């Protein structure tokens, strides 16, 4: 598990900040976001970094079972309002009798207010990171 900065006063959803190439990258806990059973991160707890935003975010997940490209033919539409904040973009079915895999949108994981607060916290963490590197 990567070392994370954990300034005081972080919301429980935010595990801390990862120094990713000199940038403070927030690490969100999906187990807490989706109100699943959670435990402390372990030595090999994976982080998935999403880069398609103004600033990257990392998702702390229990496990990664595989990485694959899903053809368009494997994507099934999801009913609007089916999940919180419509964060599921589609269901993916890789084999005819397999359970669907939920394709989550990184842009819709958080509410607008949560995204705004996360940006504020990231900016503060960036300042601390620069001061730490400068030895201030």
C-alpha positions in Angstrom: 0.0 0.0 0.0 1.3 3.4 -0.9 2.0 5.9 1.9 -0.8 8.4 2.1 -0.8 11.9 3.7 -3.7 12.2 6.1 -4.3 15.7 7.2 -6.7 16.1 10.2 -10.4 16.7 9.5 -10.7 14.5 6.4 -14.2 13.1 5.7 -14.4 9.3 6.2 -14.8 8.8 2.4 -11.3 10.2 1.9 -8.5 7.9 2.9 -5.8 10.5 2.3 -3.7 11.9 -0.4 -1.2 10.1 -2.6 1.9 12.0 -3.9 1.6 11.1 -7.5 4.5 12.6 -9.5 4.5 15.7 -7.2 0.7 16.1 -7.2 -1.6 15.5 -4.3 -4.1 12.9 -5.5 -7.1 12.3 -3.3 -7.8 8.6 -2.5 -11.5 7.8 -2.2 -12.7 4.6 -0.4 -15.4 3.0 -2.6 -16.4 0.7 0.3 -17.5 3.8 2.3 -19.0 5.5 -0.7 -21.3 2.6 -1.4 -21.8 1.7 2.3 -20.2 -1.7 2.1 -18.4 -3.6 4.9 -15.0 -2.1 5.2 -11.8 -2.9 7.0 -8.4 -1.2 7.2 -6.3 -1.1 4.0 -3.7 -3.9 3.9 -0.2 -4.1 2.5 -1.4 -5.0 -1.0 -4.6 -3.0 -1.1 -5.0 -1.8 -4.7 -5.5 1.8 -5.9 -7.0 2.6 -9.2 -6.1 6.0 -10.6 -8.6 7.8 -12.8 -7.0 10.5 -15.0 -9.9 11.8 -17.1 -10.7 14.7 -14.8 -9.1 18.1 -14.3 -7.1 16.4 -11.5 -6.7 12.7 -11.0 -8.3 10.8 -8.2 -7.5 7.3 -6.9 -10.0 4.7 -5.8 -9.1 2.4 -2.9 -10.7 -0.9 -3.7 -10.8 -4.3 -2.0 -9.5 -6.2 -5.0 -9.0 -6.1 -8.7 -10.0 -9.3 -10.5 -8.9 -8.3 -14.0 -8.5 -5.6 -16.5 -10.2 -5.9 -19.9 -11.6 -4.0 -22.8 -15.3 -4.3 -23.2 -16.6 -4.3 -26.7 -19.7 -2.0 -27.3 -21.7 -5.2 -27.9 -21.2 -6.2 -24.2 -22.6 -2.9 -22.8 -26.2 -2.9 -21.6 -28.0 0.3 -20.8 -28.9 1.1 -17.2 -32.2 2.6 -16.2 -31.9 6.3 -15.1 -32.2 6.6 -11.4 -31.1 3.0 -10.9 -28.2 3.9 -8.7 -27.1 6.9 -6.6 -26.2 9.9 -8.7 -26.5 7.7 -11.8 -22.9 6.8 -11.3 -23.4 3.4 -13.2 -23.0 4.2 -16.9 -23.7 0.6 -18.1 -23.7 -3.0 -17.2 -21.1 -5.2 -18.9 -21.8 -8.8 -19.7 -18.7 -10.7 -20.9 -20.2 -14.1 -21.2 -23.9 -15.0 -21.8 -24.6 -16.6 -18.4 -22.3 -14.4 -16.3 -23.3 -11.8 -13.8 -23.2 -8.2 -15.1 -20.3 -6.0 -14.1 -21.3 -2.4 -13.3 -19.3 0.2 -15.3 -18.9 3.2 -13.0 -18.5 6.8 -14.2 -15.6 8.6 -12.4 -17.3 11.9 -13.2 -20.5 11.0 -11.4 -19.1 9.2 -8.3 -19.5 12.3 -6.2 -22.2 15.0 -5.9 -21.3 18.5 -7.1 -20.9 19.7 -3.4 -18.6 16.7 -2.7 -16.5 17.4 -5.8 -16.2 21.1 -4.8 -15.1 20.1 -1.2 -12.6 17.6 -2.6 -11.1 20.3 -4.8 -10.6 22.5 -1.8 -9.0 19.7 0.2 -6.8 18.8 -2.8 -5.6 22.4 -3.1 -4.7 22.5 0.6 -2.8 19.2 0.3 -1.0 20.5 -2.7 0.2 23.5 -0.6 1.4 21.2 2.2 3.2 19.0 -0.4 5.0 22.0 -1.9 6.0 23.2 1.6 7.3 19.8 2.5 9.4 19.4 -0.6 10.8 22.9 -0.1 11.7 22.1 3.5 9.5 25.0 4.9 
